[in-house]
Amino acid sequence: MFRQFRSEVADALAAALAREDLPTDDLGIEQPPEDMDATLASSVAFRLAGEVGAAPPQVAKQVADAVEVDGYDYLAAVDTAGPYVNFYTTDRYLTDTLETAVEADYGALPDRDTSVVVEHTSANPTGPVHVGRARNPIVGDAVANVLDMAGYDVDRHYYVNDAGRQMAVFTWAYERFDEDDLEAEPARDRIEYDLVRYYRKGNAFLEEADEEAVEEAEAEIQSILQGLEAGDEETYERVEEVVDSVLSGMKACLARLPAEFDEFVKETRFMRNSATDDVAERLKETEYAVYEEDAWQLELDEWGIDKNLVFLRSDGTSLYTTRDLAHHEWKFENYDRAVTVLGEDHKLQADQLDAALELLGNDVDQLGHVIYSYVNLPEGKMSTRQGTGVMLDDLLDESIQRAREEVESRLGDRIRNDELEEEDIDRIARQVGIGAVRYDIVSKQPTKAITFRWDQALDFEAQSAPYVQYVHARCCGILDEADEAGISVTERVDADDLEAPEAEELLREIARFPSVIEAAAEDKTPHVVATYTRELADAYNAFYRECPVLSADSAEVRNARIGLVKASKHTMANALDVLGVEAPDSM
């Protein structure tokens, strides 16, 4: 309803400006200031003041007088408040919102018939997923979710680096060393924790061994890289054994978030089918290709990039970016759009990739990047290579344990009269604990660095995951009580029966949800959905305090409020689902 109302406002405002011979290119439609009762406002008077030659309040009045509201379903009236033109809804707007929002799929937008591949995480398979990189699967999964809810046909991909030097080092170390050569027991009983010890041992050897031993090791590592480049099947199998084993453990960790993928695309795929060779040859033929410092490079000054892109070594081996170019051309062939979620340290690589794709003749408007900063704990940064830091598994375990302690401490304060069994407490602790991690990370703007703090993430009273999850649990509690009391609402409820201003304000907040999904998908910013859940929670809690549901004064008011609770439940559940946060039935 809100999306249609906004469209009606845009049409009516544009028509009014046209009648006044004023430009219609920027309508300035926005959320009104909090002290205004209007559903939407326009700041267009600020922009037009100079052209009209009058103060913004006078321009606003001129524009408002020119707006015609007849013939619209949801646009009822227009007035001004200072320099703002305010737009108000009809009664039908709220009634239709309530009728629509009681459906379980509320917020899902119509099919756009547009395919999108979202590539995220893509961490090198060298060991356990650590906290510093946790933002990629959390943000990436939420981006994919919001695009899916906005009507796009979404595939989730993990791009596996199985051909770079790190994997050659890992493969060599795995074949070179025995269990007795390793210094510590695995931190967990899962395969990536076992195998990462070989990777660390190999790196330590290359840094600390005598020169002759290092030269011999480097020759073996180089032979693995050459074997991959030459398409040697035996080399592929050697590397694949390590890659697939480590990746299986990483998948188990990511499934806890959960972050699941439709396809794991290996970069060797684009070496084996000669796509990488084709890209390298085409790049050589461009006017931007130069051979310097024993390597083929692209000069990208024309794109404002000072650093050259090296795409082929003197020995004929390709680089990660060369293979990624072939990977992206494959994406363009198979999808209408492509989105890649990258850490801030890959910003230069993303810019170089865009430039190279463009000069290869691709439409780079198909490609979008989501760049994020890393997650830190108060203890500092982490490094898998050195074997230090906190792994994502550790963070999730700690969060679940802390959530369990918090849930147990609140058992005596629960309003619902159902008794929680041990398995119920385990379930809630997992939902709240993992939800706290995901919500705290996805709720921040991706470009802002995060220091994860337990006291904020697990605060049941502040605007955190437990705070918004509680709304869903409370809705479920009321609806369960209604069901137990034999109260069934089958007839169409009328928003006019809600009566209280807190109920109407909650319904207006619910009406915004589809437009929030639309905006988040357009800008690839799932954090705005998290912001919305807090605003929805505030509105619901005000309604919960002031508006009794089952003990309402009349059956009509009771039924309307039950409908509103059901709409709130679906809205919050679907918003949390976009964020990858579970919506508990009880807490």
N, C-alpha and C positions, 0 to 999 in steps of 0.2 A: 504493500500500500504506500509506503513512504517513497519508494522509487517512482511510482506512478504520480504521486503528489508532487514530487520534485520536478518531474517531467511537465506536469501541468503548469507549475509555477514558471518554469523556463519558457514555455510556450506563451503564457499570458504576459510575462514581462517583456519578452522579445517583441511581441506584437505591440505592446504599449510604447516601447522605445521607437519602433518603426513609425508609429503614428505621429510621434513627436519629432520625427526626422533626426533621431539620435542613434549613434552606433550601437550595434547589438553583439559585438564580438566578445565582450566580457561582461557577463551578467552579475557577477559577484555574489552568487547564491551561496549561503553558508548557514551554519547553525547560529541562531540568534544568541546574544548574551544571556546569561542565566536569569537575569531579572526580567526578561521578556516572556510573555505567554505564547508568543507566536511559535509555530512549528518550524518555519524557515524565514530567513531574512535575506535582504539583498543590500550590499554596500555599494551598489552601482553609483549612488549619488556622489561619492567621493571622487570617482573617476571622471564623472561628467561635469563636476562643478566648474572647472576651468572652461570647458567648451560652452556651457550654458551661460556662464558669467554670473553665477549666483552661488550663495552659500549652500553646502550640502543639505541642510534641512529643507531649504526651499526647493532644491532639485528633487529631493525625495518625495515631497508633497506633489510636485508636478507629475512625477512618474506614477505615484500611487493613484492619482486622480484619473490617469489614462488607462489604468489596468481594468479590463472587463472580466468578471468572474462567471458570467452566465455560460452554461453549457459544459461545465466541468463537473466531474464526479466528486472530487475531493477538495477542490479549492472553493472556499466559502466566502472569504472576505480579505480585504487589504487595508492596512493603515500604516502610519509612520510613527517612529519614536526617534526624534532627533534626525540624524542623517540616514537612518535605516528604513527600508520599506519592508513591512512585516506581512507575512502570509499566514492565513488561518484555515483550518480544515473543517470539513462538514462533519455532521454526526455519523454519516455513513462510513467515514474513514476509520473510526474506532471500531464500529460494529464489524466491518469487513476484516479488519486486522485480527480481531478476536476469533472470528470464524476461521480464518486461514491459519492462525498460529496454533490452534489446537491439533493440527495435523503433525504427525511425527517427523515429517521431512521438512518442516518449516525452515526457511532460509535458503534452501537449495534453489538455484536459479535454473532457467530453462537450458536445454542442451544447445551449445553454440556451434556444434559440428566443426570443432577445431581441436586438433591433436597437439599435445604439448608433452615434451619429455623434460623431466626435471632430474638433473644429475646432482647428487649431493653426497656428502661424506667422502667417498673415494680416497680414504686414507690408505697410504701405502701398507701392504700386508707384511709388516715387519714385527708386529707384536700387538699386545693389548691396546684397546682404545683408551687414550688418557683424557683427563678432564679438560685440558686446554683445547682439545679438538671437539669437545662434546657439543659445541654450539652448531656445528655443521649438520649432523644428523637431526638435531632438534629443530633448527630453523628450516632445514631442507624439507623435512617431513611436513612441517606446518605449511610451507609454501605450496607443496604438492596438494595437501589437503584443501587449502583454500581455493586453489585453482579448480580442483575437482568439484567442490561445492558450488563454484561459480559457473559450472556448466561445461567446463573443458574436459576433453578425453585425455586423461593424464597417465603417463607411464613414469615409473620411478627407476632411475638407473644409478648404479654404482660403477664408476670407471676404475678398473683394476690396473694399477701400474705393475705389470709382471715382466717388464723388459728393461728396466733401468739398472743402473749400477747397484743400487741398494739390493735388488733381488739377486743380482749376480754375486754380490758379497755374501748374502744370506745363504744362497745355494752352495757356494764354495765352503763356507764355515760349517754348514750342516753336514757336508760330506767329509770335511777335514777333521773335525773334532769328535770325540766320544764323550759320553756322559761323565766319565772320570775327569775330563779336562775342564768341566764346568765348575764354577765356584759356589753356586748356591742351589737350593731346592726351588722348584717352581713356586711362585707366590700363590697360585691357585691350581686346582686340579682341572685344568682345561688346556687344550693343546697349544693355544697361542702363548700361554704363560710358560709352557715347557720349551717351545721352540725359540722364543725370543732370547733365551740364554745363549743359543748358538750365535745369533746375530750380534749380541753384545760381545761375546768372546771373540768373534771375528774382527770387529772394529777395534777392540783392545789390542789384538795381535798386530793389526796393521799399523797401529800407533806406537807400539812398544817393542816389537821384535827387531832383530838386527837387520841391517840393510839387505843382505843377501836373501834372507827368508822372506822379507817383504816383497822384493823383486820377483821371487818365485811365485808368491801368492798372487801378486798383481797380474802376472802372466796367465795364471789359471783363471782369474776373474775376467780378464780380457778375452780369453778363449770362449768363455760362456757368452759374453756379449756378442762376439763375432758369430758364434753358433746360432744365436737367436736371429741375428741379422741375415744370416745365410739360409735360414729356414731349416736348420738341422733338426730332425724330428727327435733325436735322442736328447739334445739340449733342451728342447721344449719340455719333454717329459721330466727331465731332472728339475727344472725350475718349477714346473707345474705342481710337482709333489709338495714342494715347500709352500708355494703360494696358496694352493687349495687347502692345505692343512691349517695354515695360519688364518686364512679367510673364514674357515668354518667356525673357529673360535670367536672371531670378531663378529660374525653373524649372530652367534648366540648372545653376545653382549648387547648388540644393537637391538635384538628382539626384545630385550627387557624394557626398552624405552616406551613403546616399541617403535622401531624404524625398520620397515621391511621394504624389499625391492622387487620389482618385476623382472629385472635382468641385471646380471653382473657382466659388464662388457669389458673384455680384456684387451689391452692395447696391442698384444701380439696378434690379435685378429687382423689388424690393419697392416701388419708386417707380412703375415702369411698370405694375404690376398693381394699383395703388391700395391695397395692403396697408398702406403707411405712412400714407396719408391716413385709412384706417379706424382704425388704432391711435391716431392723434392725436385723432380725434373721440371715440373711446371714453374716452381719458384726460381729455378736457375735461369729460366727463359725471360723472367721479368726484368725490367730496367732497374729495379731496385736491388738486384742480387749482385754481391761482390764476393771475391775470394780473398780473404784476409786472415792472417794469423793461422794458416793451415786449416781453414774452415770456410764453408759457404755461409754467408750471412745476408740478411736483409737490412738495408738502410731505411729506417722508418721516420726520418725527420719530417717528412711531409705530413705525417699523422701526429706530430708533436711529441714523438718518442725519441729520446736521445740515445738510448741503448739499442745496439743492433740485435736482431734476432738471429742466433746461430741455428741453422736447420740441418746441417750435414757436416760431419767431421771429415778430416782428411783421409781417414781410413775407410770412408764410405758408410759408417754407421750413423743412423739417424738419432735424433734426440726426442725427448718426451714431447716437446711442442710440435715437432714434425708429425709425430704419430697422432697427436691430439687434433691437428688440422684435418687429417684424414678421418678421424673419429667424428668431428663436427660436420664435415661434408656428408658423412653417412647419416647423421641426425637430420640435416636439411633435406635429404632425399626421402626420409621416412616420416617426418613430422612437420606440422605447420609452424610450430614454434619450439624453441629450446631455451631452457633456463638452467644456469649453472650456479651453484652455491659455492663460494670460494672464501678462503681466509684472506685477511688483509695483506699477507705476505705474497699473495698471488696476483695482486692488482696489476703490476707491470706485465706479468704473463698474460693476463686477460686482455690488456690493451694491445699487446703485440699480436695475440691471437686474432682479435677483431680486425686489426690492420691487415694481417696476412690473408685472412679469409676474404676480405674485401678485394685485395689485389688479385686473388685467385678467381674473382668473378662471382662471389657469393653475395646474397642479400643479407647483410649482417643485421638488418632490422628484425630478422627472425630470432636473433639471439639476445637474451638478457642475462645479466649477472646480478647476483645478490652477494655483496661483499660484507663480511662480518669481522669483528674483532674477537679476540680470544677470551676464554674464560680462565680466570685465575682464582685460586684459593688464597686466603690471607698468608699462607706459608710461602707463596711465590710461584714462579713458573715451573714447568715440568718438561722432562726430556726422556723419551723412550730409549733413545740411542745410548744414553749414559745409565739407564736403568734406575732413574730416580723419579720421584713425583707420585702423584695420586692417579690411579686408574679410574675410569668411569664406573667399573664394577664396585670399587671401594666407595665411591660417592653415593651410588644407589643403595648399597647395603647400609651405609651410615644413615642415609635419609629415611629408609624404611624403619630402622631401629628407633630413630628419634621420633618418627611419626607414631610408632607403636606406643612409646612411652607417653606421648601427648594424648593419644586416644584413651589409654588406660587411666590417665589422670583425670579424664573428663567423664568417665562412666557414671559417676554419681550425679552429674548435672544434666544427663540426657532427658529430654522432654518425652520422647517416645517410650512407650511401656513395653516394647519388645526386648527380650534379653539376647545379648550378643554372645554367641558361642566363641570358642577359641578360634575356630576357622573364620568367623566373621571379623574378629579383631585382626587376624592376619591379612585378610582381604582388604580391609579398610586401611591398614597400615601401608600396604603396598600401593593402593590407589592414591593415598595422600602423599606418601613419601616420594614416589616416582613423579607424581603430579607436581609436587613442590619443586623438584629439580627442573622439569620441563617448563613449567609456568614461569619460574623465576628467570630462566634463560630466554624464553621466547617473548616475554613481555617487554624486553628492552629493545630499543632501536638497534639493529644489527651492527651499525658502525660504532656504537659506544662499547668500550671495554667493560667487562663485568668482573667483579670480585664476588664470588658466591658466598653468601653469609647465611648460616643456618637460622639465626634468630629471626631474620626477615622472611626467608622462604617458608618456614613452618609456623608462622604466626597466625593462629586461628582468628585473631581479632582484626589484624591489619589486612590490607588489600593484597592478599597472597592467594595461592592455590586453595588452601583449606577454606579461606573466606568465601570464595566463589563456589567451591564444591558444596559448601554447607547449604547454599540456596537450593541446589538440586535435591539434596537429601531432605530438606524441609518440605519441598514440594511433594516428594514421594510420600513422606509421612502423612501429610494432609490428605492426599489422594487415597492412601491405604485406609485411613480412618473413615473416609467417605464410603469406600467400598465395604468395609466391615459393618458400617451402619446401614448398609443397604441403600445408600443415596446414589442414584444413577441419573446422570444428566443426558438425556437423549435428544431433547428438543434444542432448536437453535437458540443460543443465548444472545441477549441484547446488551451491548456495552452501556446503554443508558441506565441499566439496572445496577451498575457498579457503584454508583452514588458518590463514594468518597474521592476527594482529589488525589489521594495517594494511589488509589487503584487506577485512575485515569492516567496519572503520570507514568506508572509502571507499564500500562498498555502502550503509551506513546513511545516508551523506550523499546519495547518489544517490536513495535512497527519499524524501527530503524534497522533491525538486524539484517535483512536482505541487502540493504544498501551498504552496510558495513562490509559484508562479504564481497560485494561488487567492487568497492574501493580497495580492499585489501588485495584482491586478485589483480586488479588493474596495476597497482603499484608494487606488487609482490612484497607486501608489508604485513605479515600475520600479527605483528605486535599490536596493530590497531584493533584486532579482534580481542586480544587480551585486555586492552584498555576498555573496550566495550563491556566485557564480562564484569569488570569492576563497577562500571556505571549501572549495569543491569542489577547487580547485587545490591548496590545502594538503594535503588528504586524498589527492589523486592523487599528489602529489610524494612523500609519505611511502610510499605503496604502491610507487611507481616505484623508490625507493631500496632498499627492503627485500625486494621480491618479484619475483624473475626470472620472466618469463612464458614465453618460448619454451624456456628451459633449465630449466624447473621439474622437480622430482624425479620426477614421474609424469605420464602422459598425462591422468589425471583432474584433477590440479591445474592442469596447463597449460591444458586446455580451459576449466576454470572461470575461470581468470585471463584468458584470451582473451575470454571472455564479459564479464568485468568491464571490460576495456579497451574493448570495443565499447559497453557501457552508458555508460561514462565519456565516450566520444566523442560519442554521441548527446545525452547530457545537456548537455555543455558546448556543443555546436553549437547546440542549441535555446535554451539560456539566452542565448548570445551573439546569436542571431538576434532574440530579443525586444529586446535592447538595440540592435539595428541594427549590430552589430559582426560583421565577417566572421570565419569560423573557418578559418585557413590549413591546408592539408594538409601543408605543410612550412615550416620557418623556418630 
